[in-house]
Amino acid sequence: MITPKPGSILLGTTRPAELRDWYRRVLAPGHQGDGPIDLGGFKLVIDQRDDVGAKNDEPGRMILNFHVDDFDAVEAQLRAAGVNWLVPVADRPSGRFGTFADPDGNYLQIIQFKDA
């Protein structure tokens, strides 16, 4: 049996230009254009949707996790971009975590796991 490999995620929004600009500024400052944003080989597609509200009413249902090798550098980049931290950066037994939100209220998290 073949196991499908996730390659992209679509974020539906009522304001795609604003959300795309936010993701570019915060996570992919070098990205140009209106197409999918390449996040290290994983594509982020932001699309206008008429079947979603302006804010995500249940953002905890899906959290977009970013596994990082240099937590301090990514945290500094995110702080400089002015992200809204929901859960401050914390050391946990399994590694370092920090949770923030995009303008639509979707949750994102940076993680640097400890070596096993």
C-alpha positions in Angstrom: 0.0 0.0 0.0 1.2 3.5 -0.8 1.1 6.1 2.0 0.3 9.6 0.7 2.7 12.3 1.7 1.2 15.7 2.7 2.5 18.4 0.3 0.3 21.4 1.0 -2.4 22.9 3.1 -5.2 25.3 2.0 -6.2 28.1 4.3 -9.6 29.5 3.4 -10.1 33.1 4.3 -12.4 36.1 3.6 -9.3 38.3 3.1 -6.6 36.4 1.1 -4.3 39.3 0.3 -4.0 40.3 3.9 -3.4 36.7 5.1 -0.9 36.0 2.3 1.0 39.2 3.2 1.1 38.2 6.8 2.4 34.7 6.1 5.1 36.1 3.7 6.2 38.7 6.3 6.3 36.3 9.2 7.4 32.9 7.7 8.7 33.5 4.2 10.0 37.0 3.7 11.7 36.0 0.4 8.5 34.7 -1.2 7.2 36.7 -4.2 3.9 36.5 -6.1 0.4 35.3 -5.3 0.8 31.6 -5.7 1.5 29.0 -3.0 4.0 30.0 -0.4 6.9 27.4 -0.2 7.6 26.6 3.4 10.6 24.3 3.0 9.0 22.1 0.4 5.5 22.2 2.0 3.2 24.5 0.1 0.8 26.9 1.9 -2.2 27.8 -0.4 -4.3 30.8 0.7 -7.6 31.1 -1.0 -10.7 33.3 -0.9 -13.7 31.3 0.5 -17.3 32.3 0.9 -18.1 29.4 3.3 -15.9 30.6 6.2 -16.2 33.4 8.7 -13.7 36.2 9.1 -12.3 34.5 12.2 -11.7 30.9 13.0 -14.1 30.0 15.8 -12.4 26.7 16.7 -8.7 27.3 16.0 -7.6 24.4 18.3 -9.0 21.8 15.9 -5.9 22.1 13.7 -2.5 23.6 14.6 0.1 24.0 11.9 3.4 22.9 13.4 6.8 24.0 12.2 9.7 21.9 13.3 12.8 24.1 13.6 16.5 23.4 14.1 17.4 26.8 15.6 14.5 27.7 17.9 16.1 31.0 19.1 16.6 32.3 15.6 13.0 31.5 14.5 11.6 32.9 17.7 13.6 36.1 17.1 12.2 36.3 13.5 8.7 35.8 14.8 9.0 38.4 17.6 10.5 40.9 15.1 7.5 40.3 12.9 5.2 41.0 15.8 3.3 37.7 16.1 0.5 37.3 18.6 1.9 34.7 21.1 -0.9 32.6 22.5 1.4 30.3 24.5 4.7 31.9 25.4 7.8 30.0 24.5 8.3 27.1 26.9 10.8 24.4 27.6 9.0 21.0 28.0 10.3 17.6 28.6 10.2 16.8 24.9 11.6 20.1 23.6 10.8 23.8 23.1 7.4 25.1 22.0 5.8 28.4 21.2 2.2 28.9 19.9 1.0 32.0 18.0 -1.9 33.0 15.8 -2.4 34.4 12.3 -4.8 37.3 11.6 -7.7 34.9 11.0 -7.1 33.3 14.4 -5.5 30.0 13.1 -3.0 28.5 15.5 0.6 27.9 14.5 3.4 26.4 16.6 7.2 26.3 16.4 8.8 23.2 17.9 12.3 22.1 18.4 12.2 18.5 19.7 15.0 17.2 22.0 17.1 14.4 20.6 15.8 11.0 21.7 
